[in-house]
Amino acid sequence: MRPADSFARVKEVAASLAGFRCPWFIAGGWAIDLFLNRVARDHEDVDVAIFRGDQRELQTYLAGWTLEKVLDGRREAWRDGEWLNLPVHEIHARQGREGPEEIEFLLNEVEGDHWVFRRDARVQRPISKSVLRTGAGIPFLAPAIVLLYKAKDPTVKDEADFERVRPRLSFTRRLWLRGALETSYPGHPWLARL
């Protein structure tokens, strides 16, 4: 049974990041649900994206948390002051019993004022069009970008997210996603449904 406030976990994460002065935004399946303004499915954790250049500030902000980077599919301690370059892009953060259980941070690439797709730098989008906000001000990654990440090897959950979001995408967002898929994943099955 869902809690009375379906977005309670997201709000808890947002509250824990209220003092973080660098840009951050909810990513993954929760970003899809924030865009739809309803929780459509269960989520294992809350994904938060930040820009790679802000990782040192994140490490400082989360002092006292257990921080692990993901390297070749394995979790390893993220040492104090260690700079994470590609291909490392995933950090897991756990606090004691207070606050959110675990937050998965995803390092996103940026060039000037453009978000850059980690898997194919030819795919970019102005940051101003890459991050949206809920009515309560919670920032989240635009659904077309979330779907682009999910397109690599879509699971049943990813397919369902695509089908829920597709009819709600504006013409320009749909056009951008189509171009991004054609560039990064030519022949992707979602192209025929956009």
Secondary structure as GFF3:
##gff-version 3
##sequence-region A 1 194
A	DSSP	alpha_helix	8	16	.	.	.	ID=ss1
A	DSSP	beta_strand	24	27	.	.	.	ID=ss2
A	DSSP	alpha_helix	28	36	.	.	.	ID=ss3
A	DSSP	beta_strand	46	51	.	.	.	ID=ss4
A	DSSP	three_ten_helix	52	54	.	.	.	ID=ss5
A	DSSP	alpha_helix	55	61	.	.	.	ID=ss6
A	DSSP	beta_strand	66	71	.	.	.	ID=ss7
A	DSSP	beta_strand	74	77	.	.	.	ID=ss8
A	DSSP	beta_strand	90	94	.	.	.	ID=ss9
A	DSSP	beta_strand	102	111	.	.	.	ID=ss10
A	DSSP	beta_strand	114	116	.	.	.	ID=ss11
A	DSSP	beta_strand	124	126	.	.	.	ID=ss12
A	DSSP	alpha_helix	127	130	.	.	.	ID=ss13
A	DSSP	beta_strand	131	133	.	.	.	ID=ss14
A	DSSP	beta_strand	139	141	.	.	.	ID=ss15
A	DSSP	alpha_helix	143	150	.	.	.	ID=ss16
A	DSSP	alpha_helix	156	165	.	.	.	ID=ss17
A	DSSP	three_ten_helix	166	168	.	.	.	ID=ss18
A	DSSP	alpha_helix	171	184	.	.	.	ID=ss19
A	DSSP	three_ten_helix	189	193	.	.	.	ID=ss20
###
